[in-house]
């Protein structure tokens, strides 16, 4: 069968590869995926009128968590960063589309089959590898294609900006000179011990600082919430699942599991009639019944010369590759079984399943237990979800709803829109908490669909407006801040006095530390602000020292620059620096565009 495909024109080969990408989508259940990609659902933001939905945000968050890049405890911060990233991507995509950037389906297909991530050791597109790698990353083929199309539009846009930026040869040479420069200097870090006395602080200082920094002592609008969560997985944990049910589920999975198959194909047409082809395969069946090996008979009888020497092996297949008749027969077989004669456009076949692509029963036991239990509570969950909708709408409290449905009524401490964690941090929850019906009218919230398995209803127990915390309540924080500020100012003033003395020729008897011939990229253990200040000082004349100072957080550091040397040329480093400078220029161009787009855009976050 495969040989007859290969015998066609070479253009067919590319079409088959591209077709394999599309066909693989069937393996994921396309119908169940459409809802993930449309624009319906709760909006977490709009960008120039185009929505970003909760589903889009949640998909990106869960992909990051599943990848292991982000620990679950950082999920709230991840959501905020992910939403910012989605907004940025939306802005760039809109700009690219307004500029007429476009990629056809054929271009996307061709790109996918050439990506090394989806190629086997021989550099050929591997549909199994494609499927597995997308699944492990939380993508379906449809969502991956959509994401790839948008990514490529943004890349085209960014590459256009990048190549428009350049630097002159004279600029590159000057940059190289600065990069290989080395400086010798001494440094001394002032501490509070260098002050004659600690700065005085009085109530007037505290009041002035408190008033000047009132925003730092704001308490946002807050609520205390009562809430209930209906959790299908929690319901499933209480279900008893028998070993018989688990084994039945394992067997049921075999009907849809991918499988490794072999075949013996006999073609018919001008040189062989259909009757002769049937007789040839009947002979094969007779020899199989006598105990001969399928692989040996494939070598003797199969007209598919591309697989006959390998025992007729076609590899692991899923539905959507070889046509309905072939697949119906293959997926009706258990491991080791051989089909009856099957007719396709290529000829007649005998099919053997040599391996089912599924884990052993014991390895799959925990997953099967979860799947069976979830299936068993599906109706009960849906019934409770409907009762939750009905009862929470009519009830004047949440306690009675929790009692009727057997749910735990939980209560939060004070939380604000942006300072929550756990289940309260999930998209849409705080929007409901601060909605007019819940906050102002005191009603139970609408049922919030957290995900496929969880529903939530909340109610405001207490509410307090945003306010500036009184000075007495934040006094310790203000005292610490004023002490730090006044100490730093005193150190800066003392440093300026010492600099004046040093520039006047005094030595001051300081315990200087030295940095010998320090280059910009050398590891020195010095704080970056100190190094940057040392390289900003003007070149000293022969035998002269140029003095300056640097602020490193709460520290003030005196610097005495003694000499500047040009250093030796290093083509590798200079080439790297030139590339980095070009990248910075390019990034600045991209950032400039983004800043402009953000300023012009209408961005709303409910």
C-alpha positions in Angstrom: 0.0 0.0 0.0 2.7 2.5 1.0 4.8 1.6 -2.1 1.9 2.5 -4.4 1.8 5.9 -2.7 5.5 6.4 -3.1 5.3 5.4 -6.8 3.2 8.5 -7.5 4.7 11.9 -8.3 7.1 13.4 -5.8 4.7 16.2 -5.1 2.5 13.6 -3.5 5.1 13.0 -0.9 4.9 16.6 0.3 1.1 16.4 0.2 1.1 13.2 2.3 3.3 14.8 4.9 1.2 17.9 5.2 -1.9 15.8 5.2 -0.5 13.8 8.1 -0.4 17.0 10.2 -4.1 17.7 9.5 -5.1 14.1 10.0 -3.4 13.9 13.3 -6.0 16.4 14.6 -8.6 13.6 14.6 -6.6 11.8 17.3 -7.4 14.6 19.8 -11.2 14.8 19.3 -11.6 18.0 17.3 -15.2 18.6 18.3 -14.2 18.8 22.0 -11.6 21.5 21.2 -13.6 24.1 19.4 -14.9 25.7 22.6 -11.3 26.4 23.6 -10.6 28.5 20.6 -13.7 30.6 20.1 -14.3 34.0 21.6 -17.1 32.9 23.9 -16.7 32.8 27.6 -15.8 35.2 30.4 -13.6 38.1 29.3 -10.6 38.9 31.4 -9.5 41.8 29.2 -10.3 43.5 25.9 -7.8 45.0 23.5 -9.3 47.5 21.1 -12.6 45.6 21.4 -11.1 42.1 20.9 -11.6 39.9 24.0 -9.1 37.8 25.8 -11.1 35.1 27.5 -10.7 33.3 30.7 -10.2 30.0 28.7 -7.3 31.6 26.8 -5.6 32.8 30.0 -6.2 29.5 31.8 -4.8 27.4 29.0 -1.5 29.4 29.0 -1.2 29.3 32.8 -1.8 25.5 32.9 0.7 24.9 30.1 3.3 26.8 32.1 2.6 24.9 35.2 2.5 21.5 33.4 5.9 22.3 31.8 7.4 22.6 35.2 8.7 26.1 34.6 6.5 27.6 37.3 5.7 26.1 40.7 2.0 26.0 41.6 2.5 28.4 44.5 3.4 31.2 42.1 0.2 30.7 40.1 -1.3 34.1 41.0 1.8 36.0 39.9 1.9 33.8 36.8 -1.7 34.7 35.9 -1.0 38.4 36.1 2.2 38.1 34.0 0.5 35.8 31.5 -2.4 38.2 31.0 0.1 41.1 30.4 1.8 38.8 27.8 -1.5 38.0 26.1 -2.4 41.7 25.9 1.1 42.4 24.3 0.6 39.6 21.8 -2.9 40.8 20.9 -1.5 44.3 20.3 1.3 43.0 18.0 -1.1 40.7 16.2 -3.6 43.4 15.5 -0.8 45.7 14.2 0.6 43.0 12.0 -2.8 42.2 10.5 -3.6 45.9 10.0 -0.3 46.0 8.0 -1.4 43.1 5.8 0.9 40.4 7.1 -0.6 37.0 6.2 0.3 33.3 6.3 -1.7 30.8 4.3 -2.7 27.3 5.5 -0.2 25.8 3.2 2.6 27.9 4.6 1.7 26.8 8.2 1.5 23.2 7.1 4.9 23.3 5.4 6.4 25.0 8.4 5.1 22.4 10.8 6.5 19.4 8.8 9.9 21.1 8.7 10.2 21.8 12.4 13.0 19.7 13.9 10.9 19.1 17.1 8.5 16.9 15.0 11.1 15.0 13.0 12.5 11.6 13.5 16.2 10.6 13.5 16.1 10.6 9.7 14.8 14.2 9.5 11.3 13.2 8.4 8.1 14.5 9.9 6.8 12.0 12.5 3.1 12.3 13.2 3.4 10.3 16.4 6.1 12.6 17.7 4.0 15.6 16.7 1.0 14.3 18.6 3.0 13.4 21.7 4.9 16.6 22.0 1.9 18.8 21.5 0.0 16.8 24.1 2.8 17.1 26.6 2.8 20.8 26.1 -0.9 21.1 26.5 -1.7 21.9 22.8 -4.0 20.3 20.3 -3.2 20.4 16.6 -5.9 23.1 16.0 -4.8 25.3 18.9 -1.1 24.8 17.9 -1.7 25.9 14.4 -3.6 28.9 15.5 -0.9 29.8 18.0 1.8 29.2 15.4 0.1 31.4 12.9 -0.1 34.3 15.3 3.5 33.8 16.5 4.8 33.9 12.9 2.9 37.1 12.2 4.5 38.7 15.2 7.9 37.3 14.3 7.6 38.8 10.8 6.7 42.1 12.3 9.6 42.0 14.8 12.1 40.9 12.2 11.1 43.8 10.0 11.9 46.2 12.9 15.2 44.3 13.7 16.6 44.6 10.2 15.7 48.3 10.0 18.2 49.0 12.8 21.9 49.3 12.1 25.1 50.9 13.5 27.9 52.6 11.6 31.4 51.1 11.5 32.7 54.0 13.5 30.1 53.4 16.2 31.1 49.7 16.3 34.8 50.6 16.6 34.1 53.1 19.4 32.0 50.5 21.2 34.8 47.9 20.9 37.3 50.4 22.4 35.1 51.1 25.3 34.4 47.4 25.8 38.1 46.3 26.0 39.0 49.2 28.3 40.3 48.3 31.8 40.4 50.6 34.9 42.4 50.5 38.1 40.7 52.2 41.0 40.4 52.0 44.8 37.1 52.1 46.7 35.9 52.7 50.2 32.3 51.9 51.4 31.0 54.4 54.0 29.0 53.0 56.9 27.1 54.7 59.7 30.3 54.4 61.8 31.8 57.1 59.5 29.1 59.5 60.8 29.8 61.6 63.9 26.3 60.7 65.2 23.1 59.0 64.0 20.6 61.4 62.4 18.0 62.9 64.6 14.4 61.9 63.9 11.4 63.7 65.3 7.6 63.5 64.9 7.7 66.3 62.3 10.0 64.1 60.1 7.7 61.1 60.5 4.7 63.2 59.6 6.3 64.8 56.6 7.5 61.4 55.2 4.2 59.8 55.9 2.3 62.5 54.0 4.8 62.5 51.1 4.6 58.7 50.8 0.9 58.2 51.6 0.4 55.9 48.6 2.8 53.4 50.3 0.4 53.1 53.2 -2.8 52.6 51.4 -5.1 49.8 52.3 -7.1 48.8 49.2 -10.9 48.1 49.2 -11.3 44.7 50.9 -13.9 42.1 51.6 -14.3 39.0 53.7 -15.9 36.2 51.6 -18.0 33.1 52.4 -17.9 30.6 49.6 -18.6 27.0 48.6 -16.9 24.9 46.0 -18.5 22.0 44.2 -15.6 19.8 43.1 -16.2 16.7 40.9 -12.8 15.3 41.7 -13.5 15.5 45.4 -16.8 13.7 44.8 -14.9 11.0 42.9 -12.5 10.4 45.8 -15.4 9.0 47.8 -16.5 6.5 45.2 -15.7 2.8 45.6 -14.4 1.4 42.3 -14.1 -2.4 41.9 -11.2 -4.2 40.3 -13.6 -5.6 37.8 -14.6 -2.1 36.8 -11.0 -1.0 36.4 -10.2 -4.0 34.2 -13.3 -3.4 32.1 -12.2 0.2 31.6 -8.7 -0.9 30.6 -10.2 -3.3 28.1 -12.5 -0.6 26.7 -9.5 1.7 26.2 -8.1 -1.0 23.8 -10.8 -0.3 21.3 -9.6 3.3 20.8 -5.9 2.9 21.7 -3.3 3.6 19.0 -1.8 0.3 17.9 1.1 -1.1 16.0 -0.1 -3.1 13.0 1.4 -5.2 10.2 -0.4 -6.1 7.0 -0.1 -8.4 4.0 -1.4 -6.6 0.9 -2.4 -8.3 -2.4 -3.2 -6.0 -5.3 -5.4 -6.8 -8.2 -6.1 -5.3 -11.6 -4.6 -5.9 -15.0 -2.2 -8.7 -14.0 -4.3 -10.3 -11.3 -8.1 -10.6 -10.9 -9.8 -9.9 -7.6 -10.7 -13.6 -7.3 -7.0 -14.5 -7.7 -6.2 -11.9 -5.0 -8.8 -13.4 -2.6 -7.4 -16.9 -3.3 -3.9 -15.7 -2.6 -4.9 -14.3 0.8 -7.0 -17.4 1.6 -3.9 -19.4 1.1 -2.1 -17.0 3.6 -4.9 -17.6 6.1 -4.6 -21.3 5.8 -0.9 -21.2 6.5 -1.5 -18.9 9.4 -3.9 -21.5 10.8 -1.2 -24.1 10.5 1.0 -22.0 12.8 3.3 -20.1 10.3 4.4 -16.6 11.3 2.6 -13.5 9.9 5.9 -11.8 9.4 7.3 -14.7 7.3 4.2 -14.8 5.2 4.3 -11.0 4.6 7.8 -11.5 3.1 6.5 -14.2 0.7 3.1 -12.8 -0.2 2.8 -9.0 0.3 2.8 -6.7 -2.7 3.8 -3.8 -0.4 7.5 -4.1 -0.9 8.2 -1.2 1.4 7.0 -3.2 4.4 7.2 -6.9 3.4 10.9 -7.2 4.4 9.9 -5.9 7.8 7.2 -8.4 8.4 4.5 -6.0 7.0 5.1 -3.6 9.9 3.3 -0.2 9.4 4.3 1.2 12.7 1.9 2.7 15.3 -1.3 4.1 13.8 -4.3 6.1 15.0 -7.6 6.7 13.4 -7.5 9.0 10.4 -4.5 7.6 8.5 -5.5 4.6 6.3 -9.2 4.9 5.5 -12.3 3.7 7.2 -12.4 0.1 6.1 -8.7 -0.5 7.0 -9.1 1.2 10.4 -12.4 -0.4 11.3 -10.8 -3.8 10.9 -7.6 -2.8 12.7 -9.4 -1.3 15.7 -11.7 -4.3 16.0 -8.7 -6.5 16.8 -7.0 -7.3 20.1 -3.3 -7.7 20.4 -2.1 -10.7 18.3 -5.3 -11.1 16.3 -5.5 -11.2 12.5 -8.4 -9.7 10.5 -10.5 -11.2 7.8 -9.8 -9.9 4.3 -10.2 -6.2 4.0 -10.6 -4.3 0.8 -9.3 -0.7 0.2 -8.5 1.4 -2.9 -5.0 -0.2 -2.9 -6.0 -3.8 -2.8 -6.9 -6.6 -0.3 -5.3 -6.8 3.1 -4.9 -9.1 6.1 -4.1 -7.0 9.2 -2.5 -8.1 12.4 -2.3 -6.0 15.6 1.2 -6.6 17.0 1.0 -4.2 20.0 -1.5 -2.0 21.7 -0.1 1.5 22.6 -1.3 1.6 26.2 0.4 1.2 29.5 0.2 -2.1 31.5 -2.9 -2.4 33.7 -1.0 -2.0 37.0 0.7 1.1 35.7 -2.6 2.6 34.6 -4.6 1.6 37.7 -4.5 5.0 39.4 -5.5 6.9 36.3 -8.2 4.4 35.5 -9.6 4.6 39.0 -9.8 8.4 38.6 -11.4 8.2 35.2 -14.0 5.5 36.2 -14.8 7.4 39.5 -15.3 10.7 37.6 -17.6 9.0 35.1 -19.6 7.5 37.9 -20.2 10.8 39.6 -20.8 12.7 36.4 -24.6 12.7 36.7 -24.5 13.5 40.4 -22.2 16.4 39.8 -24.4 17.8 37.1 -27.4 17.4 39.3 -25.7 19.2 42.2 -24.4 21.9 39.8 -27.9 22.6 38.7 -29.2 22.6 42.3 -26.3 25.0 43.2 -27.6 27.4 40.5 -31.2 27.2 41.7 -30.6 27.3 45.4 -27.9 30.0 45.5 -30.1 32.3 43.4 -33.0 32.0 45.7 -31.3 31.7 49.1 -30.7 34.7 51.4 -27.6 33.2 52.8 -24.9 30.7 51.8 -25.0 28.5 54.9 -28.3 26.9 53.9 -27.1 26.2 50.4 -23.9 24.5 51.8 -26.0 22.4 54.2 -28.5 21.3 51.5 -25.8 20.3 49.1 -23.4 18.8 51.6 -20.7 21.3 50.9 -18.2 23.0 53.2 -18.9 26.7 53.7 -15.5 28.4 53.8 -14.6 31.9 54.8 -11.7 34.1 53.9 -9.8 36.7 55.8 -9.7 40.3 54.4 -8.9 40.1 50.7 -8.7 42.7 47.9 -9.0 42.5 44.2 -5.3 42.0 43.7 -4.2 40.4 46.9 -5.7 36.9 47.0 -4.4 33.3 46.7 -5.7 29.8 46.3 -9.1 29.3 44.7 -10.0 33.0 45.2 -7.2 34.0 42.8 -8.7 32.2 39.8 -10.1 34.2 36.9 -13.5 35.8 37.5 -13.7 35.1 41.2 -12.8 38.6 42.5 -14.8 40.2 39.6 -17.9 38.5 41.0 -16.9 39.4 44.6 -16.8 43.1 43.7 -19.8 43.1 41.4 -22.7 45.4 42.3 -25.1 42.5 43.0 -22.8 40.8 45.4 -21.1 43.8 47.0 -23.8 46.4 47.0 -27.0 44.3 47.1 -25.7 41.5 49.3 -26.8 38.7 47.0 -25.0 35.4 46.4 -22.8 35.5 43.3 -23.6 33.7 40.1 -22.2 30.2 39.9 -18.6 30.6 38.8 -17.3 27.9 36.5 -13.7 27.6 37.7 -13.0 24.7 35.3 -14.7 21.6 33.9 -14.8 20.0 37.4 -15.4 22.8 39.8 -18.2 25.3 40.4 -18.2 28.1 43.0 -20.6 30.5 44.7 -19.5 33.3 47.0 -21.0 35.9 49.2 -19.6 39.0 50.9 -19.6 38.8 54.7 -17.9 42.1 55.4 -16.7 45.0 53.3 -14.4 48.0 54.0 -13.5 50.9 51.6 -10.0 51.7 50.5 -8.3 54.1 53.0 -4.9 55.4 54.0 -3.8 53.6 57.1 -3.3 56.0 60.1 0.3 56.9 61.0 -0.1 55.2 64.4 -0.9 51.9 62.7 2.2 52.1 60.3 4.5 54.0 62.6 7.2 51.3 62.8 7.3 51.1 59.0 7.6 54.9 58.7 10.3 55.1 61.4 12.4 52.5 59.6 12.0 54.3 56.2 12.9 57.7 57.7 15.9 56.3 59.5 17.1 54.7 56.3 16.6 57.8 54.2 18.2 60.2 56.7 21.2 57.8 57.2 21.7 57.6 53.4 21.5 61.4 53.1 24.0 61.8 55.9 26.3 59.3 54.3 26.0 61.2 51.0 26.8 64.5 52.7 29.7 63.0 54.5 31.0 61.4 51.2 30.8 64.8 49.5 32.9 66.3 52.4 35.4 63.6 52.1 35.6 63.9 48.3 36.3 67.6 48.7 39.2 66.8 51.1 40.6 64.1 48.7 40.4 66.4 45.7 42.3 69.0 47.9 45.2 66.6 48.4 44.3 65.1 51.8 44.7 61.3 52.3 42.2 60.9 55.2 43.8 57.6 56.1 41.0 55.4 54.7 41.3 51.6 54.4 40.9 51.6 50.6 40.2 48.4 48.7 41.8 48.0 45.2 40.5 46.8 41.8 43.4 46.2 39.4 42.9 46.5 35.7 39.2 45.7 36.0 37.3 45.2 32.7 33.6 45.7 32.2 32.9 42.0 31.9 35.3 40.7 34.5 34.1 38.9 37.7 35.1 41.2 40.6 32.6 40.7 43.4 32.0 44.5 43.3 28.4 45.8 43.1 27.4 46.9 39.6 26.6 50.5 40.6 30.2 50.8 41.8 31.7 49.4 38.5 29.4 51.6 36.5 30.4 54.7 38.4 34.1 53.9 38.1 33.7 53.6 34.3 31.9 56.9 34.1 34.7 58.9 35.7 36.9 60.9 33.3 40.4 59.7 32.5 43.0 60.8 35.1 46.2 62.5 34.0 49.5 60.7 34.7 50.0 60.4 38.4 46.6 61.9 39.2 43.6 60.3 40.9 40.1 61.2 39.9 37.5 60.8 42.7 33.8 60.1 42.6 31.2 58.2 44.5 28.5 55.6 43.9 25.2 54.8 45.6 24.6 51.1 46.1 21.3 50.8 47.8 21.9 52.1 51.4 25.6 52.2 50.9 27.7 55.1 49.6 31.0 54.1 48.1 34.0 56.5 47.5 36.0 55.7 44.3 39.5 56.8 43.3 40.2 56.2 39.7 44.0 55.8 39.1 44.5 54.7 35.5 42.7 53.7 32.3 44.2 51.2 29.9 42.9 50.3 26.5 43.3 46.5 26.9 43.9 43.9 24.2 41.6 43.4 21.3 39.5 40.3 21.5 37.6 39.6 18.3 35.2 37.1 19.9 34.2 39.4 22.8 34.0 42.4 20.5 31.8 40.5 18.0 29.6 39.4 20.9 29.3 43.0 22.2 28.5 44.3 18.7 25.7 41.7 18.4 24.4 42.6 21.8 24.4 46.3 20.9 22.4 45.4 17.8 20.0 43.4 19.8 19.5 46.2 22.2 18.9 48.6 19.4 16.4 46.2 17.9 14.7 45.6 21.2 14.4 49.3 21.8 12.6 49.5 18.4 10.2 46.8 19.4 9.7 48.3 22.9 9.1 51.7 21.3 6.4 50.2 19.0 4.8 48.5 22.0 4.8 51.7 24.1 3.1 53.5 21.2 0.5 50.7 20.7 -0.3 50.7 24.4 -0.7 54.4 24.5 -3.1 54.3 21.5 -5.0 51.2 22.5 -8.2 50.8 24.5 -7.3 48.1 27.0 -9.9 47.1 29.6 -9.6 44.7 32.4 -12.9 43.9 34.1 
